[in-house]
C-alpha cells in the first residue's frame, strides 16, 4: 500500500520504517527540515535498536521524507503521529496534532473520493470527536464517514524495544465506528502481522480505541505503583518485596511483568497519560481515586529513597553520586526520570551531586547545568559519601571494587541493580 505518516518523532519514525519493512511504500511528512533531510539520507535522530538499519535500507526507495503535506493526497491512507504534550494542569495540548490535521485536510481537499486519516497520537476521545474530526472536515471540505474516513489506531511501543514491539504486538487496536472501508484498508496494511503472525486485532469504536491506549498505560503505571506501595509496606516490615512479587506474579490473574518495585515510573508516556486521565476525570466531576493514588505513590518513591539515605549520611556539603539519569535503561530520554526529584532532593539537602549515565548526561546537563557529571560510574563514586542507583543499567550490576573509592560506602538502590558486597552499607528501596 501507499502510506503517509505525518510526524517523524519516535512513534512516527518507527511506524514509517516498520511499514516500509512490511512492504509498503511510505512517505514521512514532518515540518522540521533537518529531520526530513536526515531521514532521506537514511539517518534518524532517535536511539532505537533496529531502527537505523531499516531507515538506511529503505531511505530513497520505499521510504521517502518530505516537508510538503501535499504528498499525502497520493497515498491510500495517512497516519497522524504527532506528539501531544501535557499542559501544566495535566491536560494534553493537541495544537500540533490539529495543525497537522489541518495540513492533511487541505492536502486532500481536491482529491477525488475517499481519503482515510488514522490517528496514532495519544488523545482523549473528545479531542478526536470535537477537534480532530471537525478540523479535518473543515480543511478538506469532506465529510466524516462519506469521502473522509477517520480511524483511531493507538500504539503500544516501548522506548528501547519499539521496533520489536511493532513487529510482535500483543494486539492491534482499530477504532473505526463501523466504517468498512477504513477497516479494510487497515486490515490490508497490517495483514502481514494479523494473518501471517496471528496477532489479534481488536475492532472497536473510535472513542473506545482512544481510551484503550490510556487504560493500558494507566493500568501498567498503577500496577507498578501498587507493587511500590506494597514494597514500602514490605520494607517497613522487613520483608523482601521482590520475593513476594515473584510469587504473586505466578498467579495468571496478576502476571509476572511490571512488578519491579523501586523508585517509580517515568518516561514520556506514563506520567503524561495518567495526568491526562486524572484531568479528564475531574473535568467530568469524577474523583479518580486509584489514578490519583498511583501518581501519589510514584511521587513518594524518590522521597523514600532520599529518606533512606538520610538514615545513614547527612549529605550537606558532601559529594553524592547519582547512578543513572535516563528514565529507564537503553535510552537517553530523561522525560519524567526519577533522577530529577532525587537530584533536587539532594541539592535541597546541600549535597554536591555528581551524576553518571551511559547515554543521558548531555540531556540532563541541559536541565541541571549546576551539578557535576562523571564519565563513568567509578568516577562518580570516587570520594562520594553516598550513592543512589536510579536507573537499572545492566552495567551497574557489575560494579564492585569501584565502591572502595567511596569516602563513605553508603548505597541506596532504587532499582535492585547493585550487587551487595561486604563493606557496603546497602539499602534496597523496597527490600
Ligand atoms: C510505555 C508502555 O509500556 C508502552 O506500551 C506504551 O506504548 C508507551 O509507554 C507509550 O505510551 O508510548 P515506555 O514509557 O517506553 O512504554 O516504558 P516502559 O518500559 O513501560 O517503562 C515505563 C517506566 O516504568 C520506566 O520508568 C520503568 O523504569 C518503570 N517500570 C516499569 C518500573 O518501575 N517497574 C516495572 O516493573 C516496569
Boltz pocket constraint, residues with backbone or C-beta under 6 A from the ligand:
constraints:
  - pocket:
      binder: B
      contacts: [[A, 155], [A, 156], [A, 157], [A, 158], [A, 159], [A, 160], [A, 217], [A, 220], [A, 224], [A, 257], [A, 258], [A, 259], [A, 260], [A, 261], [A, 262], [A, 263], [A, 264], [A, 265], [A, 266], [A, 267], [A, 268], [A, 269], [A, 270], [A, 327], [A, 328]]
      max_distance: 6.0
